[in-house]
């Protein structure tokens, strides 16, 4: 049975303004202007984005729909569960073309939305507690972007394709929480003595191909369920 989290969601501008006020209440005043996400969604900036988030969700297809909620790295599971969903649907007579899969990267899970350059430059493996599956040490590159063939195997099943690019090729849609990008880029900027706005721009420029920025992860989960996606936590 589907669970609908929101019947009526806060408008985008209202949400962003509320987030900025909440940050001030909790004493995150040092983030400065980058936390004022409302400006990010002006008509001028919106035109430069990969796609309008609401229009992006209209692309969900298929009869069997699932949204996977990824708030933490959590080893291979953010990518294993979407693949298992597709494989088992295929085994029961429903090809990938009949499945709509959305993966929401939010909170600490946002690290997987970025290219290798940013993992090395900002030490994402340490910042987000994301380990390389092979070494079990903090990753220095995105281990799920274009992995080598045979990198991932499941006991009893064998080799599986868990790369983000491979899942995208199977129709899986990925989006990333911009609220978390804003906050985390400002925190990292503070640690490194850099300008928060410059760091955020660097992160946004380093998003992997095909990954859609959304106002927030919880906003995206609500939108996915409004588009009849069942919910699966990958926490």
C-alpha positions in Angstrom: 0.0 0.0 0.0 1.3 3.5 -0.9 1.8 6.0 1.8 1.3 9.6 1.0 3.3 11.9 3.2 2.0 15.3 2.1 -1.3 16.3 0.7 -0.3 19.9 0.3 3.3 20.9 0.3 4.7 24.3 1.3 5.4 26.4 -1.8 9.1 26.4 -2.8 9.7 30.1 -1.9 8.0 29.7 1.4 10.0 26.6 2.2 13.3 28.3 1.4 12.4 31.4 3.5 11.4 29.1 6.4 14.7 27.2 6.2 16.7 30.4 6.4 14.7 31.5 9.5 15.2 28.1 11.1 19.0 28.3 10.5 19.0 31.6 12.3 17.1 30.2 15.3 19.6 27.3 15.6 22.6 29.7 15.4 23.9 28.9 11.9 24.3 32.6 11.2 27.9 32.1 9.9 26.5 30.5 6.7 25.5 34.0 5.5 23.9 34.6 2.1 24.3 31.0 0.7 21.6 29.8 3.1 19.1 32.2 1.6 18.0 29.6 -0.9 14.9 31.6 -1.9 17.1 33.7 -4.2 18.3 30.6 -5.9 14.9 29.9 -7.2 14.3 33.3 -8.9 13.1 33.0 -12.5 16.6 34.1 -13.7 18.4 31.4 -11.8 15.8 28.8 -12.5 16.4 29.1 -16.2 20.0 28.0 -15.7 19.1 24.8 -13.9 19.2 21.4 -15.5 15.4 21.3 -15.4 12.5 22.6 -13.3 12.1 20.1 -10.4 8.3 19.7 -10.8 8.6 19.1 -14.5 11.4 16.5 -13.8 9.1 14.5 -11.6 6.5 14.4 -14.4 9.0 12.1 -16.2 8.5 9.2 -13.8 7.1 6.4 -15.9 5.9 2.8 -15.5 3.2 1.0 -13.5 5.5 -0.1 -10.7 7.0 3.0 -9.0 9.4 3.3 -6.0 11.3 6.2 -4.4 14.4 5.3 -2.5 15.3 7.7 0.4 19.1 8.0 0.8 20.0 10.2 3.9 23.4 8.4 4.5 26.0 6.7 2.4 25.3 3.2 4.0 27.7 1.1 2.0 26.3 -0.3 -1.3 22.6 -0.3 -0.3 21.6 3.1 -1.9 22.4 1.5 -5.3 21.8 -2.2 -4.5 18.1 -1.8 -3.6 17.1 0.1 -6.8 18.9 -2.7 -8.8 17.2 -5.4 -6.8 13.9 -3.7 -7.4 14.5 -3.8 -11.2 15.8 -7.3 -11.3 13.0 -8.8 -9.2 10.4 -7.0 -11.2 11.9 -8.3 -14.4 11.9 -11.8 -12.9 8.2 -11.5 -12.2 7.3 -10.3 -15.7 7.7 -6.5 -15.5 10.6 -5.1 -17.6 12.5 -1.9 -16.6 10.3 0.0 -19.0 7.4 -0.7 -16.7 9.2 0.5 -13.6 9.6 4.1 -12.3 12.5 4.4 -9.9 13.6 7.6 -8.1 16.6 7.9 -5.8 16.7 10.9 -3.5 20.2 11.8 -2.3 19.8 14.0 0.8 21.5 14.8 4.1 24.9 13.0 4.1 23.9 11.0 1.0 24.5 14.0 -1.2 28.1 13.1 -1.6 27.2 10.5 -4.3 25.8 13.3 -6.5 29.3 14.7 -7.2 32.2 14.0 -9.5 35.6 12.6 -8.4 37.3 16.0 -8.4 35.2 17.2 -5.5 35.7 14.1 -3.5 39.4 14.6 -3.6 39.4 18.4 -3.2 37.0 18.6 -0.2 37.6 15.1 1.3 34.0 14.0 0.9 34.9 10.5 2.2 35.8 12.0 5.6 33.2 14.8 5.6 30.3 12.5 4.9 31.7 9.2 6.4 31.5 7.5 3.0 33.9 4.6 2.7 35.3 3.0 -0.4 33.6 -0.5 -0.6 36.9 -2.1 -1.6 39.3 -0.5 1.0 36.8 0.3 3.8 38.6 3.6 4.2 37.2 7.1 3.5 36.7 7.2 -0.3 38.8 9.7 -2.3 36.6 9.4 -5.3 33.0 8.6 -6.0 33.0 4.7 -5.9 29.6 4.4 -7.6 30.4 6.6 -10.6 31.5 4.5 -13.6 32.9 1.6 -11.5 35.0 -1.0 -13.3 33.2 -4.1 -14.6 32.9 -6.7 -11.9 33.4 -4.3 -9.0 30.2 -5.3 -7.3 29.0 -8.9 -6.6 26.2 -10.2 -4.5 26.5 -13.7 -2.9 24.2 -16.2 -4.6 23.5 -13.7 -7.4 26.9 -12.8 -8.8 28.0 -9.7 -10.6 25.6 -6.7 -10.5 25.7 -3.3 -12.1 25.5 -0.8 -9.2 27.1 2.2 -10.8 25.0 5.4 -10.9 25.6 5.6 -14.6 24.5 2.0 -15.0 21.4 2.5 -13.0 20.7 5.7 -15.1 21.0 3.5 -18.2 18.3 1.3 -16.7 16.0 4.3 -16.3 16.6 5.1 -12.6 16.3 8.8 -11.9 18.5 10.5 -9.3 18.0 13.8 -7.6 19.9 15.7 -4.8 18.9 18.0 -2.0 20.1 21.5 -2.6 19.3 22.6 0.9 21.9 20.0 2.1 24.3 21.2 -0.5 24.0 24.8 0.7 24.5 23.9 4.4 27.3 21.4 3.9 29.2 23.5 1.4 29.1 26.5 3.8 30.3 24.3 6.7 33.2 22.9 4.6 34.0 26.4 3.4 34.3 27.6 7.0 36.6 24.7 7.9 38.8 25.5 4.9 38.7 29.3 5.2 37.0 29.7 1.8 34.1 31.7 0.6 30.8 29.8 1.1 29.2 31.0 -2.1 32.3 30.0 -4.2 32.3 26.5 -2.7 28.6 26.0 -3.3 29.1 27.1 -6.9 32.0 24.6 -7.2 29.8 21.8 -5.9 26.9 22.7 -8.2 29.2 22.8 -11.2 30.5 19.3 -10.1 27.2 17.5 -10.1 27.2 14.3 -12.1 25.4 14.2 -15.4 21.7 13.6 -15.1 21.4 14.3 -11.4 18.6 16.8 -10.8 18.9 19.4 -8.0 15.7 19.7 -5.9 14.8 22.3 -3.2 15.2 19.6 -0.5 15.2 15.9 -0.1 12.0 15.7 1.8 10.3 17.9 -0.8 11.4 15.4 -3.4 10.1 12.4 -1.4 6.8 14.2 -1.2 6.7 14.9 -4.9 7.6 11.3 -5.7 4.8 10.0 -3.6 2.4 12.4 -5.2 3.4 10.7 -8.5 2.4 7.4 -7.0 5.8 6.1 -5.9 5.9 3.7 -2.9 8.5 4.6 -0.3 11.6 2.7 0.7 14.2 3.9 3.2 17.8 3.1 2.6 19.0 4.6 5.9 
